[in-house]
Amino acid sequence: MIDDNFIQVNKETCKRCGQCVNVCRGTLVMGNSGPEIAQNLCIECGHCVAVCPSGALNNTRTPLKNQVPIKKELSISSEIAAAFLRSRRSIRSFNSKAVEREIINKLLDIARFAPTACNSQGISYHVIDKKETLRSISSVIADWAEGNIKSGPLKNSPWVNNTANTIYQYRNSGKDTILRDAPCLIISTVKTEQFSLGRDNTHFSFSYVQLYAPTLGLGSCWSGLFEYCALDKYEPLLSLLEIPKNRVITGGLLVGYPVYHFKRLVDREPLQVTWQ
């Protein structure tokens, strides 16, 4: 093996096919003995290692030993994939059964593989599964929402009437219409200076969570009111959550075992496409 900084090439097995260079964003070029570093633009995506047909290349930033061979027998057809994607539903009725922490860890371990801008990653998860804390969060959000329906962030929301009804039901029905009695709230955070980028990364990450959750028997739903309240930096909520000062909340997702199981795939608005 030869070692050129973080790129290592087995000269005996390297075929110099150029695939690693072609998938790279500018770090690699093909030299006389195989791929070489032209300039350090590496974002640690691992493409160069993953694409090599002979396993001749290693990148110490994304080591070959940590990459998992893709099994063709686990591939799914486009028909199955389409049915799977369409079957995802936002769950708003959760079973009272607690979600095992090892299951949540398994769920979030998939989320970290979601795409992020320039492989920036950087998302941390703060999980709340204590009933008393969840009840306190709902109460704090209700207080915030009542003060912001007629003025503030909620005033111009197209769903302001839905929000008003949600808070009314919360106050009068005895049901948690805010966090939906979900046994688990997953909060995503990023470094404060990376908020804009981290917000987009969170959307990708939580999309993975929502798609993977049904395979574990779980349901999920974005917690819109929680996000509105958190992004408004409502101090009673932030104090309750004890998020580190150098991090900011970028999203909230409700997770739990669903009460109902849907029997049909629901339609959406017709596809709109323009071509040029």
N, C-alpha and C positions, 0 to 999 in steps of 0.2 A: 504493500500500500504506500502511496505517496501522500504527503500531507501539505496542502497549500492553504494555510489558515483553516477555515471551517469546511472546505471542500476536500474530500478524500476520494481518490479514484483507484480502483484495482485495474492496473494496466493490462493484466493478463485476461480479464473477462470483459473489459470495455470494448465494445464493437465500434465505437466512434460513429454511431448512427445519427447523432445530433438531436435526438428527441429532447434530452435534458436542456440543451441550449435553446431549442425552439420554444419550449414552454416557459422559459425563464423570462423575467421582465427586464433583463439587461445586465444581470450580474455575470452570466457565463458566456464564454465564447469557446469555440472548438480549437484546441491547440494540436500540436503534433502528436502528443501522447494522450489526448483525450480532453475533456472539458476543463477549462481553466477560469479563474476569476478575472474578469476584465475590470470591473469596478464594484465596490461594495454597495449594491442597491438591494441587497437581500432583505425580504420582509418575512422570512421564515415560513413561507407557505408550504414548503415540502414538495412542490411539484416535481422538481428535478429528481429527487429520490424516488418518488412514487411512480414516475413514468418509465424509469430505466428498465428495459425488458430483461436485462441480465443481472440486475442487482449489483452493478459494478460501482455505483456512485453512492457516496454517503455525505451527508451534510450534518455536521455536529450540532447544528442548531435545530435540526429536525431529523434525529438519528434514524437510520434504517431499522435498527432493532426495535424501535417503537412504532413502526408502521405495520399495519395488519394486511396480509394478502387478501385481495378481493376474490370471493368465491362466486363463480358464475351461477352455481346452483341456487344461490340466495337472491338472484335477480328476479324482479317481478315484471309481469307484462304491463303494457300501457293501460290495458283495460282494468286490471286490478289496481294499478296506481291511481287511475282516475276515480274509481269507486272509493278507494281509501281516502283520497283527498276530499272528495265531496261529502264523505260521511262525517267529517269533523263538524261538531256542533258546539256552540257556546252553551255551557251548562249553568243553569241558574237555580237548580234544585239539587242540593247535595245531601247524601246520607250522613248521619251523625257519626258514622264510624271514622275513627282517626286514621290518617294515612301514615303508615310506618315510615320512619325516617330513612331507612335504607332504600325504600321505594322512591322517596323524594330525591335522595342522592343519585339514584340510578337515572331518574328523570332529568336532573340538572346536568348529569355527566354527558348526556347527549346534547344538551343545549350549548355546551362549550364548543361544539363542532360546527355551529352555525356560521355562515359567512359574516365577516366584518370588514369594514373599509381598510384596505391595505393590510389586512390581517392584524388589525390593531387590538382586537379582543378587549381585555381590560374590564370585563363585567364581573362583578361579585354579587352574590345572592344572599339576602337576609331573609330567613324563613321564620315565620311566626305560626306556631301550631298550638299555642296555649289559649284555651277558650276565653279566659278572663281578659287576656291582652287583646284578642280579636274583638270582644265585646266593647272594650274601651276605645279601640280604633273606630268602630262604627259610631259610637257616641260622639267622638270628637269630630268625625266627618259630618255628622248630622248638624252639629253646632255651626261648623264652618259653612255648610251649604245653605242653611237658613239665612245666614248673613250675607250671602253672595248671589242669591237668586234674583233679587231686585236690583242689585248693583254689584259690580265686581266681575270676576271671570265667567260666571254662569249666565249673566244677564243676556248676552247675545248668542248663547249656545242654541243651536236649532232644536236641542232636546231639553230646553229649560222646563217645559211643561211635564215631561217625563220625570225630571229631577224633582220637581215640586211634588209630584204624586208619590215618588219614592220616599221622600222625607215625611210626607203626610202619613203614609202607611207605616213607616218606621215608628213614628210617634204614637199611632193609634191602634195598630194591629198586634203589637207585641212581637212581631217577626223582624228578623234582621234582613231588611230589604236592601241594605247597603253592601254588606259582605256576603249576603245570601246564605248565612249559616254555614259557610264553607269551613271545613276543619283546618284549612291551611292557606296562608297568604304568602306568596313568594314575591319579594321585593328585589328589584335589580338596582344596583348602584354603580357609579363610575367615579373616577377622579373628577373633582369640580371643574378643572380646566378642560376636561374632555366631554363636557355635557352634550354639546350638539352632536358630535360624532357618536358618543355613547348612547344617545337616544335612538339613533338609527340602528346601531348594533343591537340594542335591546329588542327592537321590533323583530329582527331576524332571529335572535335567540329565543324569544318567547314563542315565535311561530314554530320553531322546532319542538319546544315543550308541548305546545297544543297538539301538534301532529303525533308526537310519540306517546302522549298521555293515554289515549284509548287502548294502545297495545298493552298497557299495564292495568287496564280496567278503570282508569281514571277519567274524569272530565275536568274541563278548565274554562275559565272565562276572564277576559280582561276586566279589571276593576277600574272603570272610568272615573267614578267619583273619588276613589282613593288617589288616582293620578292627578286629577284636577287640584285636589287639596294639597298634595305633596309638592306639586310644581308651583303652587302659590306660596310655598314655604310657610305654611301655617304652623306657627311655633308650637302650639299644644300637640300637634301630631308629630312633629320632628322630635320633640322632647320625649314623647312616649316611645318612639322607635329607637332612640339612642344611636342614630347613624353617625359614624365618625365625621368630624368637622371637615376633613379633607375630601369627603365623598358627597355625592348628590344623588337623589333618587331619580331614576329614569323610567320606572314602570312598576306595575303591580298586577299579579295574576292570581286568581282564585283557583284552588285545586282541591279535589276531593272525589269520593266515589259517588257517581250520579244516582239519583233516585229513579229516573226514567231512562229507557233505552229506545231510541227512535227506530222506526220500522221502514222509513222511506227516505230517499234522497230529495231534499228540497231544491226547487228551482230558484234561479236568480234572474236578474234583468238580462235581456238578450245581449250577446256579445257585440261590442262596438269596436270596429277596427278600421283604421284608415291606412292606405298604402301610398307610397310615393316612389 
